[in-house]
């Protein structure tokens, strides 16, 4: 009798343990069995990422997918982004769309997705592996080229400029920095980049970095900032130091930055199409799952927004934000 009771209790324990493990590894599919696609941005606060979210949701509705949105609160939190990928692997999602925070640190995570037969589309920023389904992003180097040529135009081909960089390891912004600096060197001998610093991932750190650079360089005429947070911080620093003669060219678009272009506080913005990145990322994942054709490399476009073209229909379409 005692042996029977012990065996019965042991069987109940093992059954509970198996059910518990099953719950932990349960697929992220909805009750209807639709595909579950995880979308992982670099951060969740900037307007840029909200636009990507809107594009992913639109594609999800169109393709009948469940979109699961999760990313680090702060850009720069590599460990958190890696953990989010691990969590989605455990949930057995059907596909992952990710904007890697670091071109090297995220390599093992992206390769692990392939090993687990979870298709991955990389968006926004490159990564140093080819073990993913497709890459959809801006031609970021060309964005830097556009900024350099606009700076030269605004300064009459002569002058000194500052370069506000973002963070080490960010492939997208590094390409913008290189495009700007190399174009100045190759095409405009009367111009030079006299100082460049990393601002890191917040407006506050960008503001402090910009103020330091402006204090050290009293004779500059231009400043190029490579993303949303560095552009906002640079604009605030120029305003606080009353250096309104400086031509500021930024990257990315928010309602506040576009208003600054309209008022003349910002000379120009190089803008991407984040909505399309999110949309194409999800659409490509679904195509891969269903063995349908898709492009391995997808250029989602880049354009220069100035006071003169701000109200053009093609620019308005590009600038749609949630």
C-alpha positions in Angstrom: 0.0 0.0 0.0 2.8 2.4 0.9 4.7 1.6 -2.3 1.5 2.3 -4.3 1.1 5.7 -2.6 4.7 6.6 -3.2 4.5 5.7 -6.9 1.3 7.6 -7.3 2.8 10.7 -5.7 5.9 10.4 -7.9 3.8 10.1 -11.0 1.8 13.2 -10.1 5.0 15.2 -9.5 6.4 14.2 -12.8 3.2 15.0 -14.6 3.2 18.5 -13.0 6.8 19.1 -13.9 6.2 18.1 -17.5 3.2 20.4 -17.8 5.2 23.2 -16.2 8.1 22.8 -18.7 5.5 22.6 -21.5 4.1 25.9 -20.4 7.5 27.6 -20.4 8.3 26.5 -23.9 4.8 27.0 -25.3 4.7 28.6 -28.8 3.8 32.2 -29.0 1.0 31.5 -31.6 -2.4 32.8 -30.9 -5.4 30.5 -30.3 -6.2 30.7 -34.0 -2.8 29.3 -35.0 -1.7 32.3 -36.9 2.0 33.0 -37.3 3.8 34.8 -34.5 6.4 37.2 -35.6 8.7 38.9 -33.0 9.9 42.5 -33.8 12.8 43.7 -31.8 14.0 47.3 -32.1 17.1 48.9 -30.7 14.9 50.9 -28.3 11.3 51.7 -27.8 11.2 55.4 -27.0 12.2 57.3 -30.1 9.7 58.2 -32.8 11.8 56.2 -35.3 11.1 52.9 -33.6 7.4 53.8 -33.2 7.2 54.2 -36.9 8.9 50.8 -37.4 6.3 49.3 -35.0 3.5 50.9 -37.1 4.8 49.4 -40.3 5.2 46.0 -38.7 1.7 46.1 -37.4 0.3 47.1 -40.8 2.1 44.1 -42.4 0.9 41.8 -39.7 -2.7 42.7 -40.3 -2.3 42.4 -44.0 -0.6 39.0 -43.7 -2.7 37.7 -40.9 0.2 37.5 -38.4 0.5 38.1 -34.7 3.1 40.8 -34.1 4.9 40.7 -30.8 6.8 43.9 -30.1 9.6 44.0 -27.5 12.9 45.9 -27.2 15.2 47.5 -24.7 13.9 50.7 -23.1 17.3 52.3 -23.7 19.2 52.1 -26.9 22.6 50.7 -26.0 21.4 48.0 -23.7 22.9 45.1 -25.6 22.4 42.5 -22.9 18.7 43.2 -22.7 18.3 42.8 -26.5 20.2 39.5 -26.4 17.9 38.3 -23.6 14.8 39.3 -25.5 16.0 37.2 -28.4 16.6 34.3 -26.0 13.1 34.7 -24.6 11.6 34.6 -28.1 13.6 31.5 -29.0 12.1 29.8 -25.8 8.6 30.9 -26.9 9.2 29.3 -30.3 8.0 32.2 -32.4 7.8 31.6 -36.1 10.1 34.4 -37.1 12.1 37.4 -35.8 12.7 40.9 -37.2 15.6 42.6 -35.4 17.5 45.9 -35.5 20.9 44.8 -33.9 22.2 47.2 -31.4 25.8 46.0 -32.0 27.1 44.6 -35.3 29.3 42.1 -33.4 27.7 41.4 -30.0 24.4 40.3 -31.6 26.1 37.8 -34.0 25.7 34.7 -31.7 22.0 35.5 -31.1 21.2 35.9 -34.8 23.1 32.7 -35.7 21.3 30.8 -32.9 18.0 31.8 -34.5 19.1 30.1 -37.7 20.3 27.0 -35.8 16.8 26.8 -34.3 15.1 27.1 -37.7 13.6 30.5 -36.8 13.9 32.8 -39.9 15.4 36.2 -39.0 15.3 39.5 -41.0 17.7 42.2 -40.0 16.5 45.8 -40.3 18.0 49.2 -39.9 21.5 48.3 -38.9 23.9 45.7 -40.3 25.5 42.7 -38.5 28.7 40.8 -39.1 27.2 37.5 -40.2 25.3 36.3 -43.3 23.2 33.8 -41.4 19.9 35.6 -41.7 17.1 35.6 -44.3 17.2 39.2 -45.5 18.4 42.7 -44.7 16.1 45.7 -45.1 17.6 49.1 -44.3 18.5 52.6 -45.4 21.7 53.0 -47.5 23.3 54.7 -44.5 26.5 55.6 -46.2 24.5 57.4 -48.9 22.7 59.3 -46.1 26.1 60.6 -44.9 26.9 61.6 -48.5 23.7 63.6 -48.7 24.5 65.3 -45.5 28.0 66.3 -46.6 26.8 67.7 -49.9 24.1 69.7 -48.2 26.6 71.0 -45.7 28.9 72.1 -48.5 26.0 73.8 -50.3 25.0 75.6 -47.2 28.5 76.8 -46.4 29.5 77.7 -49.9 32.0 74.9 -50.1 34.2 76.4 -47.3 34.3 76.0 -43.6 34.8 73.8 -40.5 32.3 71.2 -39.3 31.7 69.0 -36.3 30.6 65.4 -36.5 28.3 64.1 -33.7 28.7 60.4 -33.6 26.4 57.9 -31.9 27.9 54.8 -30.3 30.7 52.3 -30.9 29.4 49.2 -32.6 26.3 50.7 -34.3 26.7 49.8 -37.9 24.1 52.1 -39.3 25.4 55.3 -37.7 29.0 54.3 -38.4 28.2 54.1 -42.1 26.6 57.6 -41.9 29.7 59.0 -40.2 32.0 57.5 -42.8 29.8 58.7 -45.7 29.9 62.3 -44.3 33.6 62.4 -43.5 34.8 60.7 -46.7 32.6 62.9 -48.9 34.0 66.0 -47.3 37.5 64.8 -47.9 37.0 63.7 -51.5 34.7 66.4 -52.9 35.2 69.6 -50.9 38.9 70.6 -50.3 37.8 73.9 -48.8 36.0 72.1 -45.9 37.2 69.9 -43.0 35.8 67.9 -40.1 37.7 69.4 -37.1 36.2 67.4 -34.2 34.0 64.3 -33.7 32.8 62.6 -30.5 30.4 59.8 -29.5 27.3 61.0 -27.8 25.9 57.7 -26.6 22.2 56.9 -26.5 20.3 59.7 -24.8 19.4 63.3 -25.6 21.0 64.3 -22.3 24.4 62.8 -23.2 24.2 64.2 -26.7 23.5 67.7 -25.3 26.5 67.5 -23.0 28.7 66.2 -25.8 27.6 68.9 -28.2 28.2 71.6 -25.7 31.7 70.4 -25.0 32.5 70.3 -28.7 31.0 73.7 -29.3 33.0 75.1 -26.4 36.3 73.7 -27.7 35.6 74.8 -31.3 34.5 78.4 -31.4 35.2 78.9 -35.1 33.0 76.1 -36.7 30.2 76.8 -39.1 28.5 73.4 -39.3 27.5 70.3 -37.4 26.2 66.9 -38.6 24.4 64.7 -36.1 23.8 61.1 -37.1 20.5 60.1 -35.5 17.4 61.3 -33.7 18.9 61.7 -30.2 22.1 63.3 -31.3 20.2 65.8 -33.5 17.9 66.9 -30.7 20.9 67.2 -28.3 22.9 69.2 -30.8 20.0 71.5 -31.5 19.5 72.2 -27.8 23.3 72.9 -27.4 23.3 75.3 -30.3 20.4 77.1 -28.8 21.8 77.2 -25.3 25.1 78.7 -26.5 23.3 81.1 -28.9 25.4 79.7 -31.9 22.6 80.1 -34.3 25.0 80.8 -37.2 25.9 77.1 -37.2 24.3 75.1 -39.9 22.9 71.9 -38.3 22.1 68.9 -40.4 20.5 66.0 -38.5 19.3 62.5 -39.2 15.8 61.1 -38.7 12.5 62.9 -38.3 10.1 63.7 -35.5 7.4 66.3 -35.4 9.6 68.6 -33.3 12.6 68.2 -35.6 10.4 68.8 -38.7 9.1 72.0 -37.0 12.7 73.1 -36.4 13.4 72.6 -40.2 10.4 74.7 -41.0 11.5 77.5 -38.6 15.1 77.4 -39.8 16.6 76.1 -36.6 17.8 73.0 -38.5 19.2 73.4 -42.0 18.2 69.9 -43.2 17.3 66.4 -42.1 18.4 63.2 -43.7 15.4 61.0 -43.3 14.7 57.3 -43.7 11.6 55.3 -44.1 11.2 53.3 -40.8 7.6 52.5 -41.5 8.7 50.6 -44.6 11.5 48.8 -42.7 9.0 47.4 -40.3 6.5 46.6 -43.0 9.1 44.9 -45.3 10.7 43.0 -42.4 7.5 41.3 -41.5 6.4 40.7 -45.1 9.8 39.1 -45.9 9.6 36.8 -42.9 6.2 35.5 -44.0 7.5 35.0 -47.6 10.4 33.0 -46.2 8.2 30.8 -44.1 5.9 30.1 -47.1 8.9 29.5 -49.4 7.9 32.5 -51.6 10.4 34.7 -53.4 12.0 37.8 -51.7 15.0 40.0 -52.0 18.0 39.3 -49.8 19.0 43.0 -49.8 16.3 45.7 -49.6 17.0 49.4 -49.8 14.2 51.2 -48.0 15.2 54.7 -49.2 16.8 57.9 -47.9 16.1 61.5 -48.7 17.0 65.1 -47.7 14.3 67.2 -46.1 14.8 71.0 -46.2 12.6 74.0 -45.7 11.9 74.2 -49.4 10.7 70.7 -50.0 9.0 70.0 -46.6 5.5 70.2 -48.1 6.1 68.2 -51.3 3.8 65.1 -51.5 6.6 62.6 -51.8 8.3 64.0 -48.7 5.0 64.0 -46.8 4.5 60.3 -47.7 8.0 59.5 -46.5 7.5 61.3 -43.2 4.3 59.6 -42.1 4.7 58.9 -38.4 2.3 57.3 -35.9 
